[in-house]
Amino acid sequence: MPKMKSKKALTKRIHVTASGKIMRHHAYVSHLAPHKTHKQKRHLRKATEMNKTDYKRLKYLIQE
């Protein structure tokens, strides 16, 4: 049986930390920026942790 392939689109969008957390970037950053506040744009730049309820599904998709 062949190896399971990871979903490359997902592996480019998230990264797994050394402690096993799955980090992602925020949406709503790429366009329509003038009406957003400086604070909102600043906070959206930072990565955030994925929700714990998604871990099982994501681990399967990225094959770790």
C-alpha positions as CSV (number, residue, x, y, z in Angstrom):
1,M,0.0,0.0,0.0
2,P,1.4,3.5,-0.9
3,K,2.2,6.1,1.7
4,M,-0.4,8.6,2.7
5,K,0.4,12.0,1.3
6,S,0.0,15.2,3.3
7,K,-2.2,18.0,2.1
8,K,0.4,20.4,0.8
9,A,-2.0,23.4,0.7
10,L,-2.5,23.0,4.4
11,T,1.1,22.4,5.3
12,K,2.0,25.7,3.7
13,R,-0.6,27.6,5.8
14,I,0.1,26.2,9.3
15,H,3.2,25.1,11.3
16,V,3.6,22.9,14.3
17,T,5.6,24.2,17.2
18,A,8.1,22.1,19.2
19,S,5.5,21.6,21.9
20,G,3.0,20.3,19.3
21,K,0.7,23.3,19.0
22,I,-0.6,24.1,15.5
23,M,-0.2,27.8,14.6
24,R,-2.0,29.6,11.8
25,H,-2.2,33.2,10.5
26,H,-5.3,35.4,10.7
27,A,-7.7,36.1,7.8
28,Y,-8.9,39.6,6.8
29,V,-5.4,41.1,6.3
30,S,-4.7,41.0,2.6
31,H,-7.1,43.7,1.3
32,L,-9.6,46.4,2.3
33,A,-7.2,47.6,4.9
34,P,-7.9,51.4,5.0
35,H,-11.1,51.0,7.0
36,K,-9.4,48.8,9.6
37,T,-7.8,50.3,12.7
38,H,-4.0,50.2,13.2
39,K,-4.6,48.1,16.3
40,Q,-6.7,45.6,14.4
41,K,-4.1,45.3,11.6
42,R,-1.3,44.9,14.1
43,H,-3.1,42.1,16.0
44,L,-4.0,40.3,12.7
45,R,-0.3,40.2,11.8
46,K,0.5,37.8,14.6
47,A,0.0,34.0,14.3
48,T,-2.5,32.3,16.6
49,E,-3.1,28.8,17.8
50,M,-5.6,26.6,16.1
51,N,-8.6,25.5,18.1
52,K,-8.1,22.2,20.1
53,T,-11.2,20.7,18.5
54,D,-9.5,20.8,15.0
55,Y,-6.3,19.0,16.1
56,K,-7.4,15.5,15.3
57,R,-8.5,16.4,11.8
58,L,-5.4,18.6,11.1
59,K,-3.0,15.9,12.3
60,Y,-4.5,13.5,9.9
61,L,-4.3,15.9,7.0
62,I,-0.7,16.8,7.6
63,Q,0.3,13.2,8.5
64,E,2.3,13.9,11.7
